[in-house]
């Protein structure tokens, strides 16, 4: 963690154009976030419902950078078809 940054966890609520996501943090605050360069180079995709770790500057809490996707089943599940 760099000096002057805050790490928080949250859930992706919406996607906006140009790779910007609306993330709702655990404390209820929402911020616009982009995917970090290391994640895009590693081709790690994030979707609505994913739990992510966000890095924000102490000077601007409305924008952030998604630095990690937290593994686990947090995406909304698709309805299963009933077997006959």
Secondary structure, DSSP 8 states (H G I E B T S, - for coil): --TTEEEEEEEEEEEETTTEEEEEETTS-EEEEEE-HHHHHTT----TT-EEEEEEESS-SSEEEEEEEE-SS-S---------
